[in-house]
Amino acid sequence: MLASSPSLRFYLTIGLLQGLLLVAALEMEEGALQAMLITMATVGGISLQLLERTLFVKKTWLFASALTVLMTAISGWVLSESGLFRLLDSWVLCGILLGYIGCTFICCWPVREGRWPSYDSLCKHAWINIFTVLLAWLLVLVVVLLLVLCGMLFNMLGFRQVSKVFSHYRFYMLLLPVVFSIGMYIGMTKEAVVGLLRGILLSACRFLLPFSALITVVFTLTLPF
């Protein structure tokens, strides 16, 4: 089966499901079930959005489901064991890295030529994935700032109910995943935008590299003193 073109309806549906899962999770008491729902919404939703084009190519959906189930189970296990609760912060960081690496390998799986994906394919999808997610977060940030501004304007006019709606966590939990999904859709369909973000980051790193090297040299020279 050939890879299909991204569908906006698919991304909106995933975003709405993510929002419903997050609202349901926040309505629960803190515990293993809440962490499992949040992990399922984030990992499963982002994986489906990144793999939408090749989701049914060479049974890619099986690997995405396995990654989601694995990370959801680990999140539930970490919070279900009282002795492991102190490892929650470490697991959040490791979970982000594990999900990023896992999605990169799964994205390369349908287009592999041999037993394993090529390095070029892994590098390409690694850049695409991280900048697509970054673009989605930037869109979420812009929308949040606009909502805050809108709420302040209505508050100045005396419509405090509108301001309360814009500041309620349920409203944000339903809206922001949909906005994030739209950002993912833009990143998956507008490759020029992803390329522009990558060029900006590389240019910034090129200018910051001498400054970072200077700091390292100065720090090393001051160690004997």
N, C-alpha and C positions, 0 to 999 in steps of 0.2 A: 504494500500500500504506500503510495507517495505521500509526502508531507503536505498537509493542507495549509491554506492561508489562515492567519489569525482571525478569529471571530470576536467582535466586540460584545456580542450577546453572551458568549462563553465567559469572557472576563468579568462582565457585570454580574453574572450568576454566581461565579466563584466569590466575588467580593461580597455579595449579599449573604451568601452562606457563611463566609468568614465572620461578617458582622453579627449574624445571629448566634454563632458559636461563642463569640467573645462576650456578647451580652449575657448569654446563658451562664458562661463561666463566672462573670463578675457578680451574678446574682447568688452564686453559691458561696459557702464558707471556704476560707483558704484551706487547701488540702491537695491530696493527690489527684482527685477527679478534676478539680479546677485547673491544675497544671496540665493534665492530659488534654483537656479541651482546648486550652490556649495553644499547646504545642501542635495539636492536630490542625487547628485553624491556620496557624502560621506556616508550618512546614508543608502540610498538605496543599494549602492554597497556593503558596509561592511555587511549589514544585509543579503543580498543574499548569500554572500560568507560564512558567518557563518552558514547559514541555508540550504546550498546546499544539504546536505544529506537527510534532512526531509522537504524540501520545499513544497512537494505535499502530505505530510502525515497530515491528519486531518486538511486540509485547513490552514496550517501554513503560506502560502504565503499571506493570507488575513490579518493576524496580522502584518506581515512585511510591507505590503503595507500601512496599517493604521498608523503604526509608522512613516513611511517615509512621508506620506501626512501630518500628524500632525506636525512633526518637520519642514517640508518645509513651511507649512502655518504660523507657529509661526515666523520663520525667516523672511518671507515676511512682516508679520504684524509689527515686531519690527523695520524694516528699512523703512516701509512705513509711520509710524507715527513719525513726527519730534521730538515729546516729548519723545519718547521711544528709540531714537537712542543712548542716553547715557547709555542705559542698554545692549548694544551689547556685551560688554565684559562679563557681568554677564550671558547673555544668552548663549554665547559660552561655558562657564564652565558648566552651567546647562544642555545644550544640550548634551555635552559629557557624563555626568552622566546619563541623561535620556535615551540616546541611549544605553549605556552600560547595564543599568538595564532592559530596554525593551527587548534587544536582549537576555539577560540571561533568562528571563521568557519565551520568545517565543521559545528558544531552548529547554526548558524543557517541553513545552506544549505537543508535540507528545508522550512523554514517561511517562506522568503523570498517576498515578494509581487511584486517586480520583478526586475530583473537582479541586483541586489545586496541583501544582507540589510539590514534597517533598523537604525538606531542603537539604538532601544529593545531590539530583539532581541539585538543584540551586547552591550549593557550588561547585560541580564538574564543571558545565558549566561556572560558574563565573571565576574560575581559568583558564579553557581552553580558554575562549574568550580573557581574558586580555593578556595571554602569547602568544596566536596566533597572536594577533595584534602587540604585542611587537616584536615578531620574524619578522613579515612583515616589521616593521619600521627599524629594524636592517639591514635587507637585502637592503632596500631603501638607508640607510646611506652608506653602503658599496659600492653600485653601484654609488652613487653620488661622493664619494671620488675617485673611479676609473675613472669616467668621467672627474673629475677635473684634475687628474693626466694625463690622456690621452690628454686632451686639452692643458695642459702645455707642454707636450712632442712635440706635433705637432707644437705648437707655437715656441718652440726652433728650430725646423727644418725649420721654415719659412712658414708652411702651416697655415696661420692665418684664412683662411676660415673654416677649420675644427674646429678650436678653437671657432670661432663665432657660428658655428652650435651647438656645445656642451654647449655653454653658453646661448643659446636662450631659453626663457621661454616656447615657444610652444613645443620645443623638450622635455623639462623636463615634461611638463604637459601631454604629450602623453606617454612618456616612463615610468615615475615613477609609475603611477597607474597600469600599466601592471606588473612592478616589484613587487609592493605591492601585487597584486593578486597572483603572483607566491609564495611570502612569505606566504600568507594565505593558499595557496594550500599545501605547505610544512608543515605548522603547523597543518592542518586538517588531513593530511595523516601520518605524522610522530609524533605519540604521544610521543615517547621517547624524541624528541627534546623539546617538551613542558614540559615534566617532568623534564628534565635536567635544563631548565631555572628556573622552580619553585624551584628545590633543591638549585640552586645557590642563588636565592633571599632569601630563608629561612635561608640558612647558613649565608649570610651576615647580615640579621636581627638578628640572634642569637648572632653574635659577636658585633653588634652595640648597642644592647639593654643595656648592662651594662654601656657603654659610655653615652648613652642618659639618663639613670637613674642618673648617676653622675652629668651631666649637670643640670638636673632638681633639684637635691638636693642642689647643690651649688647656683643655682639661687634663690631657696626658702630661703636659709639661708642668702643671701645678701639683701633680701627685707627689713628687719628692718633697715638696715644701709643706 
